């Protein structure tokens, strides 16, 4: 039984002993670095990628798509498979603090680790500060051993859920009721397609050349979130070159969207652009509307239209 020490010297010595002992013992708040040693060499495949609310789609139409295959070589080394390149890439793993890592140049927080599954939270980091608002996506992996033991079909696991379908159906109803309102429409997972029906008009979908050295970070969303088309109209009424946004409704009808011009010329420019849509594009282009999960809906595109008088 510990007795109370009444002597000032004894009390001082006791305080010193406690202080030294506290400095040597680990703090309850101090977390040890997580290790991947228990799963080294095991093959994992991403079965699901989802937002905090459990959905794979956000309000803008962006879809989280599971695509990774991984196996850890050590606590600071990982192999990541990219389906487009059909090859494994070797990446270092950097531990930052607690359960936060930089894996394949993505900031992630390890939420769960076992021989059956792994869950990472994808982090949005700006100047070493984690954004709580945008760190809202998760990656769920299953080991191949777990998949085989439970006879799971990875393609079925990766498909959008019934909740995703309900979400898209509800958004499509709103977008189709308001096909010319930017806040109502959303990107189609299968974006709008434009095809010319006459030789005098050429249509080319604009696309960025992928960087072969950064293929793991090339997202398919770059192609469908912001569809952009270059259109050349030969034998036009005069030479012109305009860039503007447009809406395409569920039936393939094109409406003028936003454009950049000085305020004093806004009305005249609007008449010109609406004329180009009605006289050329609506008459001579075949327009297939955007759709998501098989549901057609209004979405936004960008048009770069050049007229050549010949």
Residue pairs with C-beta under 8 A, 6 or more apart in sequence:
5 11
5 14
31 98
31 99
33 95
34 95
34 99
34 110
34 113
35 75
36 72
36 74
36 75
36 93
36 113
37 75
38 113
38 115
39 72
39 113
39 114
39 115
39 118
39 143
40 72
40 73
40 74
41 71
41 72
41 73
42 71
42 72
42 115
42 143
42 144
42 145
43 69
43 70
43 71
43 143
43 144
44 69
44 70
44 71
44 117
44 118
44 141
44 142
44 143
44 144
45 68
45 69
45 70
45 141
45 142
45 144
45 147
45 154
46 66
46 67
46 68
46 69
46 70
46 139
46 140
46 141
46 158
47 66
47 140
47 141
47 142
47 152
47 154
47 157
47 158
48 56
48 66
48 139
48 140
48 157
48 158
49 56
49 64
49 65
49 66
49 137
49 138
49 139
49 140
50 56
50 64
50 137
50 138
50 140
51 58
51 64
51 136
51 137
51 138
52 136
52 137
52 138
54 161
54 163
55 161
55 163
55 164
55 167
56 63
56 64
56 65
56 160
56 161
56 164
57 63
57 64
57 160
57 164
57 167
57 168
57 292
59 171
59 186
60 186
60 187
60 225
61 186
61 187
61 188
61 189
61 224
61 225
61 292
61 299
62 187
62 221
62 225
63 160
63 189
63 221
63 292
64 137
65 158
65 220
66 139
66 140
66 158
67 82
67 83
68 80
68 81
68 139
68 141
69 80
69 81
69 88
70 78
70 79
70 80
70 81
70 141
71 78
71 79
72 78
72 79
72 93
73 79
73 90
75 93
75 95
76 92
76 93
76 94
76 95
77 90
77 91
77 92
77 93
78 90
78 91
78 92
78 93
78 103
78 104
79 88
79 89
79 90
79 91
80 88
80 89
80 91
80 104
80 216
81 87
81 88
81 89
82 88
82 89
82 215
82 216
84 215
84 218
85 215
89 104
89 216
91 103
91 104
91 105
93 101
93 102
93 103
94 101
94 102
95 101
96 102
96 107
98 109
99 109
99 110
99 111
100 107
100 108
100 109
100 110
100 123
100 130
101 107
101 108
101 109
101 110
102 108
103 120
104 216
105 216
105 217
106 122
107 122
107 123
107 124
107 125
107 130
108 120
108 121
108 122
108 123
108 139
109 120
109 121
109 123
109 135
110 118
110 119
110 120
111 119
111 120
111 121
111 138
112 118
112 119
115 143
115 145
115 146
116 142
116 143
116 145
116 146
117 140
117 141
117 142
117 143
117 146
118 140
118 141
119 138
119 139
119 140
119 141
120 138
120 139
120 141
121 135
121 137
121 138
122 135
122 137
122 138
122 139
123 130
123 131
123 135
124 130
124 131
124 133
124 134
124 135
125 131
142 152
142 154
142 157
146 152
147 154
160 293
164 293
165 293
168 292
168 293
168 295
168 297
169 295
171 186
171 297
172 250
172 292
172 295
172 296
172 297
174 184
175 184
175 185
175 186
175 250
175 297
175 298
175 299
176 249
176 250
176 296
176 297
176 298
177 184
178 184
178 185
178 298
179 185
179 247
179 249
179 250
179 253
179 255
179 298
180 247
180 255
180 257
180 298
182 257
182 258
182 300
184 298
185 247
185 297
185 298
185 299
185 300
186 292
186 297
186 299
187 224
187 225
187 226
187 227
187 290
187 299
187 300
188 224
188 289
188 290
188 291
188 292
188 297
188 299
189 224
189 290
189 291
189 292
189 293
190 224
190 290
190 291
190 292
191 223
191 224
191 227
191 290
191 299
191 301
192 227
192 248
192 287
192 288
192 289
192 290
192 299
192 301
193 205
193 287
193 288
194 203
194 205
194 229
194 231
194 285
194 286
194 287
194 288
195 203
195 285
195 286
195 288
196 202
196 203
196 284
196 285
196 286
197 284
197 285
197 286
198 284
200 233
200 234
200 235
200 284
201 231
201 232
201 233
201 234
201 280
201 284
201 285
202 231
202 232
202 234
203 229
203 230
203 231
203 285
204 229
204 230
204 231
205 227
205 228
205 229
205 230
206 228
206 229
206 230
206 302
206 304
207 223
208 222
210 218
211 218
226 302
227 290
227 299
227 301
227 302
228 301
228 302
228 303
228 304
229 301
229 302
229 303
229 304
230 304
230 306
231 281
231 303
231 304
231 305
231 306
232 306
232 308
233 276
233 280
233 305
233 306
233 307
233 308
234 308
234 310
235 308
235 309
235 310
236 280
236 307
236 308
236 309
237 307
237 309
238 307
238 309
239 307
239 308
239 309
240 272
240 276
240 305
240 306
240 307
241 304
241 305
241 306
241 307
242 259
242 272
242 273
242 276
242 304
242 305
243 259
243 260
243 302
243 303
243 304
243 305
244 256
244 257
244 258
244 259
244 273
244 302
244 303
244 305
245 257
245 258
245 259
245 300
245 301
245 302
245 303
246 254
246 255
246 256
246 257
246 277
246 300
246 301
246 302
246 303
247 254
247 255
247 256
247 257
247 298
247 299
247 300
247 301
248 254
248 255
248 287
248 289
248 290
248 298
248 299
248 300
248 301
249 255
249 289
249 298
250 289
250 296
250 297
250 298
251 289
252 287
252 288
252 289
253 282
253 287
254 277
254 281
254 282
254 287
255 277
256 270
256 273
256 274
256 277
257 300
259 269
259 270
259 273
261 269
276 305
276 307
280 305
281 303
281 305
289 296
289 297
289 298
289 299
290 296
290 297
290 298
290 299
291 297
